Amino acid sequence: MEHLKLYHVETVPLGDRCLVVEGPVPPGRLSELTMHPDLDAFRRPNDQHEALVEIAGLEEGRIIITREENVIVGYVTFHYPDEQERWSQGHMQDLIELGAIEVANDYRSLGLGQKMIKTAFEGGQMEQYIVFTTEYYWHWDLKSSGLSVWDYRKMMERLMKVVDMVWYATDDPEICSHPANCLMVRIGRDVPLSSKEQFDRVRFQHRFMY
């Protein structure tokens, strides 16, 4: 399957400074940048930087970033689901996971998350994919945000809806382990019926819930 990647860039004024939202960013360019020290939600910033470069080098991988000069202050990742998760069991070439989204503390509340996600969908480049994200409350930064679990969940839903991702039911045990967890999905207009049906079989693996 050929993976269309259309680069898009947008500038965001920030007082007398300027932020750049861009992507998909190739691995060579990513390796020239540095990570903001606050980007440590998933692993240490240097390790996460290496992971972003690796993902960008994947055939299907996409990294969208926000940077101030040469410092990455936010990012979103897109890639095939991990082989150890149920979402990879259908071996679907047109199923892409929005895997991680993170913005450094000092750059939050600027709408950067929305801008980065929208950038990934520019030019109709995601219309051939089913794009999904799994939201788990234990990944949410409840402490820094000051939000309750449910308010954070509403915030994440609003964020994903900027590209028309909506809540989908599933019997996945991890998602079902807490009522705040959720699966959100966007099915592109060029996705064939066979892929939609296969995704339904992946979502529900216990027949009585199908």
N, C-alpha and C positions, 0 to 999 in steps of 0.2 A: 504494500500500500504506500502510495506517495503522500508524504506529509507536507502540506503547503504551509510555509512560514513567511508571513508578510510583516516586515519591520514597520513599526509605527513609533513616532516620538512626539511628545508634548511637553511644553515647559509650564511650570507652575510658579508664579511669583510668590516670594516669601519675604516681604519687606524689601530690603535692598539686596536680597539674595535671590537665587533662582534654583528651583529643583527641576530635574529632568526625569520624566516618566518615559520609559522606552522598552522595546522588546519586540519579538524575542531577541535576546542578546546572545551572540555566539560565544563559545567557550574562550576563545582567544582574548576577546575584549573583556570578558568577566575576570579573567585571570590578572588583568592589568589594574583592576579596581581593588579597593579594600572594604572590609565590612565595618559598619558602625559597631562599637563595643556593646551596645544594648541589644543587638540582635542575637540573643542567646536562648530563645524559647525552646529550641529543639536540641541544640548542641552548642559547644563553644563557637564563637564567631569564626575563628580561623577554620575550624572543622566544617562549619556550615558553608563557608566560602568554597571549600574544596568540593562539597556536595553539589553546590550550584553549578560549578564548572563542569562536573561530571554529568549532571542532568542535561545541561545545555548541549553536551556532545552526543547525547542519544538521538537516534533518528527521529523519534517522536517527541523528544524533550523540548520544553519551552521554559525559559526564564524571563519573566518581566520584572524590571527593577525600577525603583526610584533612587536617584543619586543626587547628592550635592557635590558638585565638582567630581572628584574621583572616589567618593565615599558612598557606598551603598547604604541607604537608610531604610529601605523597604524592598520586599521581593514577593513574588508569587511563583510557584512551581507547577508545571503540568508535565505529566509523564504517565506511562503505563502503570497499572496497579502492581504493588509488590507481589512477587510470586507466592508468598506465604499467606496472602489474604484471599478471601473467597472471590473477590472481584476479578481475579486473574484466571479463575477456573474455566471460564468460557473461551479463553484464548482468543479474545476479540481484538482485532487490529484497530477497530474504530471506537474503542472504549478508553477514554482518557481521564485520568484523575487530576483534579485540582488538589494538589497534595499539601501545600503549606502556604500560608500567607502570614507575613510578619512586617510590622512597622516599628521602628525605633521610638521609644517613649516620647522624645521631644518633637516628633513629627506626626503624632496622632491628632485626630480631629481636624485634619486638613482634607479629608476625602481621598487620600492617596490609595487606600485599598480599592475603592470603587474605580478610580482611574486606571490602576494596574490591571484589574480584572477586565475592564472594558477594552484595554489595549490588546489583550490576548485574543479578543473576538473581532478585531477590526478587519474590514474587508471581506467578511464572510468566511474567514479561514477556518472556522470551527464548525461549519455547517455539516461536514461529513462525519462528525463525531457525536457520540453520547459522552457528555462531560459530566462527571459526578464528583461530589465531595462528601466525605464522612466527617461530621462534626461531633467531637467528643468533649464533654465538659471539662475533662481533666487536662486538656490542652489549652484551655482558655485562661487568659491572664486576668483572673477575677480580682486579684489583689491590687494591681496597678490601676485597673479600670474603675474599681469601686462599684462595679455592677453586680447584681445578684445573678445566679445561674440563669434564671429565666429572662432577665433583661439582656444578658449577653447573648442568649440564644436568639432573641428577637433582633438584636443588632446584626448577628451573623446572617439571619434570614434576609434582612433588608439588604445587606451587602451582596449576597448572592443573587438577589432578585434584579440587580442592575443589568444582568445579562439573561434574565428570564429563567434562572434556575429555580425550581420549585421542589417542595417536599415530596418525597416518594416513600411509600411503605416498604418494609423489608422484614424478614425474620432473622437477619444477621444477629447473632448473640451479643456481640459487643455493642451494637447500636441499641438493642433491646434491653441492655443491662441498666440503663438509666433513662427516664422519660425525657430528659433534656437533650440527649443525643439525637442526631437525625441524619438522614440521607437526603441530599439535595441533588437534583439532576436537571440537565438541559439536553434535550434530544434535537440535534440539528436537522434542518429541513431535508438534507440529502441522505439521511440515514435510512437504509433499506428496512423493510418490515422484518426480514430475517434477523437482523441485529436487534431490533426492538424485542422480538420474541425471545431471543437468546438472553438478553439482559433481564427479562422477566424471570427466566429460569434461574439466573444467578441470584437475583434478589430474593426469590422464594425457593427454598430447598426442602421445605416441609409441606407436603401436598395439601394438608388440611388448612394451611394458611394461604394457599394460592387462589 
